[in-house]
Structures are given as C-alpha cells and as structure tokens.
Amino acid sequence: MLDISFTPNPNPKPRPDPDTLVFGKTFTDHMFLMNYDAGQGWHHPRVEPYGPLPFELSCMVFHYAQEIFEGMKAYRTPEGKVRLFRPYENARRMNSSCRRLCIPEIPEEDFVQAVKAVVSADRDWVPDKAGTSLYIRPFIIATDCSLGVHASRSYLFAVICCPVGAYYPEGINPVKIYVEDQDVRAVKGGTGFTKCGGNYAASIRAGERAEEQGFSQVLWLDGVHRKYIEEVGSMNVMFKIGGTVVTPELTGSVLPGITRKSCLELLRDWGYSVEERLVSARELFDAAQTGSLEEAWGTGTAAVVSPIGLLAEGETRVEVGGGQIGRLTQRLYDTLTGIQWGTEPDPYGWMVPVE
Ligand code: COI
C-alpha cells in the first residue's frame, strides 16, 4: 500500500467542451509521480499539479528509449460514479513490458492505487457525455544521466490523464486500412508484445504514408515472412470470415490488447467460433473476393471497437461489409461500451470503482 502525498493544483483549468474533445490534447489538473532508485526501490509516491518537469538532456530515455507505457480509461456511469476498466490487466501488461525493457516492476496493487489516486483527484474531469471517457496514460522512463547503453538505475513512473471522445475523426464510422509492404513494426524476440515507445516510433513513417494516401492506419505484416497479419497501427484486428471470428495469434510480436481479450471473451460467451491463428493477407483478400469476408474491425483502448470498411494492398481495394459497420462489430461495440459506461450490467466484474 503506497502512502501517497497530495498537493492540490492552486490553478485548476476550465473543463474543455465535451463536444469538441480531441484525443490526447488536453490534460487534467494533476499527475501521479513516483521515483525509483537502485538500492531504494520505488519511493516518494505523490499526486501533484500537472506541469513540466526539468530533465537533463543526458537523461537515458532521450537516447535509448528505455520507456514503456499503458493506455486505459475511466468512465462515468449515469449515476455519476467513476470506474476503471480492467486496471489489473494493465498492471500485469505493464510489468510484462518492464521485464522485457529491464525496468523494475511495480506491484499490481500499487499501480492500481496510483491510477485511482490521480483519477480521484481529477474525478470532475471524467466527462459524462455519451462516447466520452478519461484516457489514462501511465508510463515509466529511465532517468539516469548517462550515455552508456545499459539499464538505468533510476526511473520515474508517472500517470497523466486527458478527457477524450472518439480516437478516429470517423468516430464509429468504418476506417480505411492499407497493408504495409515496406516497413515492419516488430519481429519475434523483439519488443512487439510490449507497449514501449520505440514500437510506435518505428511505426510512424508507415502511418504518415498511409495518411497521405487517405487511409487511417496500416495493417502490419509479420517481419519475417511479410505474409501474416499482425495488428493495425493502434489496434488489434479481427475478421469475421464465413461465420467464424479470426484474429492473429499472439506470436510475440503482437500486442496482447485488453480490448482484444475482452472481445474474445464476449464472442466465445456468445457462442461464436473464434480462431486465434496465423492469418495471411492473401487469405483475407481471397475471402473478400469470394464474399466470405463479412466483417473486419480493430480493437484497442483508445479506439474501442472500430469497424474497418476498406482494405487495400498495392492497387487492390476491397470493401468490407459494403463499407458499413457490421452487425457483430456493432454488437461488440454496444456491449463493451455499455459495460464501460454502466448502461449495461457487468457480469464479468470488469469495472473497478474509483473511491
Ligand atoms: C491505446 O489504445 O491505449 C493506445 O495506447 C494506442 C495509441 C493511442 C498509442
């Protein structure tokens, strides 16, 4: 149990207009901070006013990207309660990222307590308009001032928050995705299964190229065979092919998404046949040609459940589900967001109240 000190923000900001929230642009009044030093462990947990921190430019994170992060959300129920979605899953995944990046782990209870502390301080910032939530970004950075390539001996764990609406400007309207055939995001044995900043840095060039051509994001292929689908820019991906839901298996280079896991649990409970396996781009485009590719969607904390209406590879374009959101995609979106916003029962006990 952390003994968290609290310094209230003397200059709270006005709340942004819930109708025009842009993802990740407006931050709340407070942040959680905790330091790590070798020999001392994690210490000095505190909630203080959100603001800039001074860092020497020799700080290791700026050079070798020893950094990991999480993405999670808090939601306001119709009764005004604030709840987190599966926060222990984020705690577990963060520690799995820590192990790969040689960053000291944080006990799961401490992680959840830290998130609750900052969300509780900023509970008025959790928006209540339909479709909105408070996005929470926990992260750890290496803070040793050293240019040697080795594990840092000091770290900062921080949690910052921002009220958000839909991640894509399209909202729940289908997005267009393009199969990336030049860059790769990750390979087995690398860091693909972690949430580290470096994975996202490596993805930016392809994302920019896709956007220039009118696509929302890219569909990554595996780095070895350049054949199997892995994930989309900021989402895992699922397809309904001939009645079966198919999603890339977690081979080590795919992010184990919490929304992915939740959707698979819902789908299995609803009696769908679900296959986690290798899915080649060829299989998808063939299925589209024969008419058996019924639906495609992405899953992620930021993006929730996001329909994919068009897939492109080179000059080939295939429309999925007539470019409209599919019935199963809509059901997943409605059920998941219903549980999150508290408008549907939570039979799985996924929601954790913030006291
Ligand atoms: C999330 O869905 O939480 C993510 O971290 C994706 C992205 C915004 C990087």
Boltz pocket constraint, residues with backbone or C-beta under 6 A from the ligand:
constraints:
  - pocket:
      binder: B
      contacts: [[A, 70], [A, 71], [A, 72], [A, 200], [A, 234], [A, 235], [A, 300], [A, 301], [A, 302], [A, 303]]
      max_distance: 6.0
